[in-house]
């Protein structure tokens, strides 16, 4: 009888794509290594927030270069290429969609569209109430709500959410996993203090900018500091899309 040879499974080629590790596998690897940002806790979420603050600015800047052909600032803070809106967006998508990661794509799409739209609406509302300004206005687009959100951009949020929880979030977890424990925890607290300070100073700079629009002199020495180092011309470059309500209505 001819010898029957057991067939071996074909070896993977170098160019063949290997299956990506899912979130559960990444979390098991984090715990096995005793990583400082293992699981779904404070350290992991802070780094997602911080990376989102930075990556959002980079992506928006590149998008502006491609679509408009020129550089335009997309930062939201006066120190560094960082924007809290993108950071909170990344954080909100992660927290909300993490619990939907095992559901079908339609649930992720709907959940992301709702969460993203709520974030966008709240950011616009708070900015207008606090600073009397807006950074986007969708009033001219169909199916908009108070010019703050619209159906098309809600759909974009939904698509972004699917890509985020399936592709981007696992990738960010891989990046964070490479941060050594000896560096990770102290660096987290240093960056947290920096972000709080940066947010405080940025808010004060914008408030002083608002006061200058009303010809109000600085009431405290810090106001004079912002008048000197962050005059209107510099603020207009940092916040290129910010328009005051009076300017928009004129």
C-alpha positions, 0 to 999 in steps of 0.5 A: 500500500502506498504510504499515506503522508499527513498533509501539513498546514501551509506555512504563512508567507512573509507578506501574508497578514497575520490576525491582529490581537484583539483587546482581550489578548492585549489586556492579558498581555498587559496583566502578564507583564504587570504593566502600569497601564494594564486593564481599563483604569486611570493610567490607560484612559489618561494616555488615551486622552493625551495621545488623542489630544496630540493625534487629533491636531496632527490629523486635522492639520494634515487634512487642512493641508490636503483640502485647503492647501495651507497650514492652519492651527488646530491646537486648542491650548497655548502650549504645544500641539494639543487640543482638549476636544480631540482628547475628550473625544478619544476618551469618550469613544473609548469609554462608551464603545469599550462596552460595545466592542463585542456587539455587531458593527451597526451597534458600534456605528449608532453608539459612536454617532450618538456619542460623537454628536453629543460631544460636538454639541456640548463643546460648541455650547460650552464654548459659546456660553463661556467665551462668547465664540464659536469654532464651527457652524453647520447652519448652512448644512442640511439636517443640522441642530442649532448649527452645532451638529449635523447628520453628515458629521454624525455619520462620520462620527459613527464610521470613526467609532468603528475604526477607533474601537477595532483598529486605533484603540488596540494600536494605542494600547500597543504603544502604551504597552511599550512604555516602561513601568519605571517611566510610565507612572511618574510621566503620567503624573507629570503630564497630568499636571502639565495638562491642568496647568496648560488648560488653566493658562489657555482658558485665562488667555482666551478670557483675556482675549474676550475682555480685550474685544470689549476694551476692558483693561486687565483687572489682575497682573496675570491679565497684563501678562497675557496682553503682552505675550498673547495679544490678539494677533497671536491668539488669532493664529493659535485659534484660527477657527474661533470667531466671536459671536459679534463678529459672526453676526456682523 
